[in-house]
Amino acid sequence: MNTKKVLIGFLAGTTAVAATICICGYGYIFKALRINLKKGSLTPSTDDEEKFPSNPVSNFKQKSWHKHSDYNKKQLSSTLLEELEKTNASSLVVIKNNKIIHEKYWKDHDPSSLMNSFSMAKGILSILTGFAIDDGYLDSEDQLVSSVFPQYSESKYGKYLTFKHLMTMQAGFDWEEEYNHPFAENSKQYFVDDLAEQAFKTEIKEMPGEKYQYQSVAPQLLGLALRKVTGKSLADYLSEKIWQPLGMESVAKWSTDEKGMEKAFCCIHAIPKDFAKIGQLILQNGNWEGKQLIDQKYCEKLLHPTPENDAFCYNVWADNESKIKLRFFYGFLGQFIIMIPSENIIIVKTGIYNRLDVDQKKRPLQVKILAEEICSIFSD
């Protein structure tokens, strides 16, 4: 066998495959391989902040949580510890009555470690939408998206699309949410160089507002619209409206594409104790230290499920059926900000586990376990 011919044939075949991949619009796969081989895990991780460019979310006058009198004194139950260890938890923070009562970190993480929000960012984006309404950049959540991006007025269904549809996952895009293969739109979204191009190319195939379908292109379009109406980057607006007023303990990072557009569907990297402040703000209906930062009625809407899906609000999940009623921000691989109004408890948990069991409404069962165990341990 002629080794030289075999090698030439192999290289030619590889080149042809690579060319075909690029021509078909999947060139981002090579970027994904390059980034992941160079900087760690081959799959998305809570420790991805160094893999991508980012915009800083600056803080001002840092304020640490006051410590509860029982801070880290109570033992976590064996049930809770087994669940956390089984699902590769990296952090657990519990806030009780506006004071930190417990924190624990795993796998070389500590209180200063920045964790990837993944889709918890979608809920944070909905909060920013409320601020944009308060600031007069938007009339209401019922404003048409075509008022910001006129091209949608020419679309059969897009002309009916509102900001609320984007937040409640009722936009009707031609988009299948899929995380398990490299050719999916979600995989492309995570690594693509131009998020705006991808979002604007995604057609709206159904009448908005008629049914729920989780689609990560919706918050990306929402983020593009917020940047346009405010004239500010999402990171700067987040800093202005939340990070600085709440006295966040650490500067955060919001991952971007190569053009500087934030990944609005995900990827705010922050310390868990700062994520907890976002949960506390919303639990308090937008009030912080006696000052109403965001309209109370909007916060109530933010946490109110829609008729189309009683487990989903404005990019925040709901559970009204369980014994412990709660709301939670939910990110890929098991990132949670859980709000329990009856106990005035906030739980933040981060980790890397892609096999969480879910109920019929796609809610992770772990949220219920965390809520029940922690309420039992830290009840008054």
Phi, psi and omega per residue, in radians:
M1 nan 2.376 -3.128
N2 -1.462 1.849 -3.096
T3 -1.051 -0.677 -3.118
K4 -1.086 -0.745 3.132
K5 -1.142 -0.680 3.119
V6 -1.090 -0.779 -3.140
L7 -1.107 -0.776 3.115
I8 -1.079 -0.725 3.125
G9 -1.118 -0.709 3.123
F10 -1.110 -0.803 -3.131
L11 -1.122 -0.691 3.129
A12 -1.135 -0.747 3.119
G13 -1.130 -0.733 3.127
T14 -1.107 -0.730 3.126
T15 -1.109 -0.715 -3.141
A16 -1.118 -0.746 3.120
V17 -1.103 -0.784 3.138
A18 -1.073 -0.726 3.135
A19 -1.118 -0.719 3.137
T20 -1.112 -0.741 3.114
I21 -1.028 -0.777 -3.127
C22 -1.180 -0.759 -3.129
I23 -1.077 -0.621 -3.121
C24 -1.410 0.052 3.068
G25 1.557 0.291 -3.111
Y26 -1.921 0.419 -3.128
G27 -1.066 -0.387 3.121
Y28 -1.052 -0.372 -3.141
I29 -1.063 -0.669 3.120
F30 -1.189 -0.623 3.066
K31 -1.115 -0.743 3.140
A32 -1.064 -0.778 3.129
L33 -1.120 -0.731 -3.122
R34 -1.110 -0.805 -3.116
I35 -1.146 -0.802 -3.044
N36 -1.263 -0.652 3.112
L37 -1.172 -0.552 -3.105
K38 -1.430 -0.610 -2.941
K39 -2.176 0.515 2.981
G40 2.117 -2.382 -3.002
S41 -0.970 2.501 3.105
L42 -1.347 -0.164 -3.135
T43 -2.157 2.846 3.088
P44 -0.931 2.519 -3.032
S45 -2.503 2.810 3.048
T46 -1.223 -0.219 -3.102
D47 -1.866 0.691 -3.042
D48 -1.605 0.123 -2.970
E49 -1.141 -0.383 -3.141
E50 -1.596 -0.110 -3.076
K51 -1.388 -0.455 -2.999
F52 -2.243 2.750 2.981
P53 -1.104 2.773 -3.104
S54 -2.665 2.804 3.001
N55 -1.853 2.335 -3.137
P56 -1.289 2.531 3.017
V57 -1.926 1.723 -2.988
S58 -1.369 2.651 3.090
N59 -1.963 -3.139 -3.103
F60 -2.794 2.306 -3.140
K61 0.892 1.229 -3.097
Q62 -0.966 2.372 3.086
K63 -2.265 2.039 3.117
S64 -1.393 2.708 3.043
W65 -1.087 2.430 2.953
H66 -1.212 2.490 -3.118
K67 -1.518 2.354 3.053
H68 -1.189 2.676 3.124
S69 -1.065 -0.402 3.120
D70 -1.756 0.352 -3.073
Y71 -0.916 2.075 3.095
N72 0.922 0.461 3.115
K73 -1.642 -0.512 -3.084
K74 -1.570 2.456 3.134
Q75 -1.401 2.427 3.024
L76 -1.278 2.552 -3.114
S77 -1.206 2.728 3.114
S78 -1.088 -0.618 3.108
T79 -1.070 -0.792 -3.122
L80 -1.189 -0.780 -3.129
L81 -1.107 -0.708 3.121
E82 -1.116 -0.709 3.124
E83 -1.131 -0.756 -3.125
L84 -1.176 -0.756 -3.133
E85 -1.213 -0.681 3.126
K86 -1.076 -0.611 -3.066
T87 -1.766 0.385 3.015
N88 0.951 0.862 3.102
A89 -1.110 2.522 3.054
S90 -1.937 -0.392 3.096
S91 -2.766 2.674 3.012
L92 -2.489 2.171 3.096
V93 -2.226 2.319 3.126
V94 -2.168 2.222 3.076
I95 -1.954 2.242 3.134
K96 -2.216 2.163 -3.133
N97 0.902 0.771 3.049
N98 1.198 0.347 3.073
K99 -2.321 2.574 3.133
I100 -1.342 2.204 -3.091
I101 -1.949 -0.360 3.113
H102 -2.772 2.470 2.968
E103 -2.586 2.505 -3.120
K104 -2.630 2.519 -3.096
Y105 -2.330 2.616 -3.117
W106 -2.249 2.846 2.935
K107 0.949 0.993 3.060
D108 1.167 0.227 3.050
H109 -1.648 2.700 3.122
D110 -2.548 -3.136 -3.075
P111 -1.016 -0.337 -3.131
S112 -1.662 -0.004 -3.097
S113 -1.261 2.265 3.060
L114 -1.426 2.230 -3.120
M115 -1.949 2.522 3.138
N116 -1.355 2.164 3.132
S117 -1.196 -0.462 -2.882
F118 0.813 -2.323 -2.965
S119 -1.282 -0.045 2.969
M120 -1.021 -0.438 3.109
A121 -1.068 -0.500 3.121
K122 -1.054 -0.765 3.100
G123 -1.149 -0.679 3.102
I124 -1.115 -0.644 3.089
L125 -1.096 -0.646 3.090
S126 -1.144 -0.605 3.065
I127 -1.118 -0.769 3.118
L128 -1.073 -0.562 3.078
T129 -1.098 -0.687 3.076
G130 -1.102 -0.703 3.078
F131 -1.113 -0.681 3.137
A132 -1.112 -0.581 3.066
I133 -1.211 -0.805 3.117
D134 -1.019 -0.660 -3.075
D135 -1.436 -0.053 3.097
G136 1.481 0.144 3.086
Y137 -1.308 -0.486 3.080
L138 -2.230 2.634 3.099
D139 -1.301 -0.789 3.133
S140 -2.967 3.077 3.086
E141 -1.233 -0.214 3.118
D142 -1.557 0.053 3.102
Q143 -1.139 2.464 3.140
L144 -1.253 2.408 3.081
V145 -1.120 -0.498 3.134
S146 -1.124 -0.320 3.075
S147 -1.238 -0.335 3.113
V148 -1.807 -0.721 3.112
F149 -2.097 1.614 -3.015
P150 -1.008 -0.374 -3.113
Q151 -1.061 -0.425 -3.136
Y152 -1.282 -0.315 3.100
S153 -1.193 -0.305 3.126
E154 -1.612 -0.065 -3.104
S155 -1.564 2.426 -3.113
K156 -0.939 -0.805 -3.139
Y157 -1.835 -0.488 -3.092
G158 -1.066 -0.461 -3.126
K159 -1.186 -0.218 3.108
Y160 -1.739 -0.057 -3.031
L161 -1.235 2.276 3.113
T162 -2.054 2.945 3.081
F163 -1.108 -0.604 3.109
K164 -1.110 -0.706 3.105
H165 -1.029 -0.656 3.136
L166 -1.178 -0.597 -3.102
M167 -1.442 -0.414 -3.092
T168 -1.795 0.158 3.135
M169 1.002 0.847 3.097
Q170 -2.263 0.644 -3.038
A171 -1.481 -0.422 3.101
G172 1.340 0.534 3.135
F173 -1.240 2.745 2.983
D174 -1.479 1.375 -2.996
W175 -2.638 2.170 3.071
E176 -1.817 2.072 -3.139
E177 -1.270 2.012 -3.045
E178 -2.596 2.229 -3.073
Y179 -1.990 -0.091 -2.897
N180 -1.745 0.059 3.029
H181 -2.514 2.664 -2.978
P182 -1.237 -0.214 -3.109
F183 -1.678 0.055 -3.140
A184 -1.272 2.696 3.109
E185 -1.057 -0.588 3.115
N186 -1.139 -0.677 3.088
S187 -1.124 -0.745 3.101
K188 -1.087 -0.730 -3.108
Q189 -1.067 -0.619 -3.091
Y190 -1.213 -0.514 -3.020
F191 -2.070 -0.146 -3.018
V192 -1.117 2.631 -3.111
D193 -1.392 -0.402 -3.047
D194 -2.369 1.655 -3.101
L195 -1.196 -0.583 3.133
A196 -1.101 -0.772 -3.137
E197 -1.039 -0.789 3.130
Q198 -1.089 -0.789 -3.096
A199 -1.119 -0.810 -3.073
F200 -1.234 -0.396 3.108
K201 -1.421 -0.230 -3.111
T202 -1.404 2.048 -3.077
E203 -1.305 2.689 2.988
I204 -1.742 2.010 -2.975
K205 -1.797 -0.190 -3.098
E206 -2.375 2.838 3.133
M207 -1.148 2.110 3.110
P208 -1.063 2.569 3.057
G209 1.538 -0.015 -3.075
E210 -1.686 -0.448 3.098
K211 -2.681 2.728 3.123
Y212 -1.509 2.288 2.990
Q213 -2.647 1.985 -3.086
Y214 -1.149 2.120 -3.078
Q215 -2.524 2.034 -3.044
S216 -1.241 -0.192 3.062
V217 -1.242 -0.447 -3.115
A218 -1.092 -0.889 3.104
P219 -1.157 -0.472 3.101
Q220 -1.168 -0.716 3.065
L221 -1.145 -0.669 3.090
L222 -1.057 -0.759 3.118
G223 -1.103 -0.709 3.091
L224 -1.077 -0.704 -3.139
A225 -1.179 -0.725 3.130
L226 -1.117 -0.688 3.093
R227 -1.082 -0.689 -3.091
K228 -1.237 -0.779 -3.063
V229 -1.282 -0.565 -3.131
T230 -1.499 -0.415 -3.050
G231 1.251 0.314 -3.111
K232 -2.267 2.702 3.012
S233 -1.167 2.709 3.105
L234 -1.077 -0.644 3.142
A235 -1.117 -0.747 3.124
D236 -1.156 -0.696 -3.139
Y237 -1.190 -0.683 3.084
L238 -1.102 -0.705 3.092
S239 -1.091 -0.828 -3.086
E240 -1.118 -0.743 -2.983
K241 -1.626 -0.445 -3.063
I242 -2.229 -0.945 -2.983
W243 -1.084 -0.730 3.139
Q244 -1.368 -0.852 3.140
P245 -1.046 -0.556 -3.110
L246 -1.532 -0.039 3.130
G247 1.057 0.817 -3.121
M248 -0.965 2.550 -3.040
E249 -1.342 -0.378 -3.047
S250 -2.477 2.573 2.968
V251 -1.115 2.384 3.091
A252 -1.812 3.024 3.072
K253 -2.287 2.428 3.058
W254 -2.054 1.978 -3.088
S255 -1.066 2.548 -3.105
T256 -2.242 2.963 2.943
D257 -1.453 -3.011 -3.089
E258 -1.249 -0.214 3.138
K259 -1.713 0.045 3.116
G260 1.559 0.088 3.101
M261 -1.441 2.222 3.138
E262 -1.106 2.561 2.989
K263 -1.322 1.529 -3.014
A264 -1.142 -0.387 -3.136
F265 -1.394 -0.173 -3.073
C266 -2.919 -2.997 2.688
C267 1.222 0.750 2.859
I268 -1.591 2.110 -3.104
H269 -1.763 2.011 -3.071
A270 -2.566 2.894 3.080
I271 -1.371 2.599 -3.089
P272 -0.980 -0.643 -3.120
K273 -1.162 -0.459 3.053
D274 -1.354 -0.644 3.027
F275 -1.032 -0.646 -3.126
A276 -1.081 -0.592 3.130
K277 -1.132 -0.574 3.092
I278 -1.139 -0.756 3.078
G279 -1.075 -0.725 3.138
Q280 -1.135 -0.696 3.109
L281 -1.019 -0.801 -3.108
I282 -1.296 -0.620 3.067
L283 -1.033 -0.547 -3.134
Q284 -1.629 0.331 3.098
N285 0.954 0.675 3.031
G286 1.520 0.054 -3.140
N287 -1.658 2.364 3.128
W288 -2.386 2.047 3.135
E289 0.908 0.753 3.070
G290 1.478 -0.015 -3.141
K291 -1.980 2.282 3.127
Q292 -1.420 1.805 -3.079
L293 -1.422 -0.601 -3.106
I294 -2.399 2.576 -3.046
D295 -0.928 2.251 -3.096
Q296 -1.085 -0.722 -3.127
K297 -1.110 -0.618 3.104
Y298 -1.155 -0.700 3.115
C299 -1.067 -0.648 3.093
E300 -1.136 -0.703 3.076
K301 -1.126 -0.695 -3.133
L302 -0.957 -0.572 -3.062
L303 -1.821 0.174 -3.095
H304 -1.768 2.092 -3.131
P305 -1.112 2.726 3.121
T306 -1.620 2.740 3.083
P307 -1.048 -0.521 -3.099
E308 -1.273 -0.436 3.103
N309 -2.722 1.832 -3.067
D310 -1.358 0.129 3.050
A311 -1.884 0.088 -3.046
F312 -2.407 2.360 -3.116
C313 -1.978 -2.242 3.068
Y314 -1.602 1.318 -3.081
N315 1.101 0.325 3.021
V316 -2.137 2.418 -3.090
W317 -1.555 2.738 -3.078
A318 -2.316 2.565 2.984
D319 -2.420 1.799 3.105
N320 -1.815 -0.088 -3.061
E321 -1.556 -0.520 -3.080
S322 -1.287 2.917 3.128
K323 -1.043 -0.697 3.103
I324 -1.740 1.929 3.141
K325 -1.328 2.352 -3.077
L326 -2.672 2.929 3.009
R327 -2.263 2.621 3.135
F328 -2.698 2.548 2.943
F329 -1.497 2.435 -2.991
Y330 -2.331 2.158 3.106
G331 -2.095 2.627 3.111
F332 -0.813 2.493 3.105
L333 1.246 0.169 3.003
G334 1.685 0.817 3.048
Q335 -1.791 2.274 -3.081
F336 -2.420 2.447 2.777
I337 -2.048 1.921 -3.051
I338 -1.861 2.275 3.135
M339 -1.986 2.155 -3.136
I340 -2.085 1.633 -3.045
P341 -1.023 -0.700 -3.044
S342 -1.109 -0.465 -3.114
E343 -1.940 0.004 -3.046
N344 0.877 0.870 -3.111
I345 -2.081 2.415 2.974
I346 -2.068 2.313 3.082
I347 -2.108 2.246 2.983
V348 -2.044 2.208 3.079
K349 -2.313 2.314 3.057
T350 -2.158 2.782 3.135
G351 3.067 -3.046 -3.135
I352 -2.352 1.665 -3.138
Y353 -2.659 2.100 -3.016
N354 -1.797 0.307 -3.099
R355 -2.272 0.600 3.108
L356 -1.156 2.309 3.074
D357 -1.234 2.517 -3.133
V358 -2.225 2.789 3.084
D359 -1.536 -3.006 -3.086
Q360 -1.125 -0.346 -3.134
K361 -1.766 0.277 3.068
K362 1.221 0.346 3.090
R363 -1.577 2.297 -3.141
P364 -1.094 2.288 3.124
L365 -1.163 -0.371 3.139
Q366 -1.068 -0.559 3.130
V367 -1.035 -0.767 3.127
K368 -1.136 -0.697 3.115
I369 -1.103 -0.820 3.126
L370 -1.031 -0.816 -3.099
A371 -1.091 -0.833 -3.086
E372 -1.147 -0.797 -3.105
E373 -1.165 -0.772 -3.083
I374 -1.243 -0.663 3.079
C375 -1.123 -0.606 3.117
S376 -1.195 -0.704 -3.096
I377 -1.278 -0.706 -2.985
F378 -1.905 0.353 3.104
S379 -1.202 2.631 -3.122
D380 -1.217 nan nan
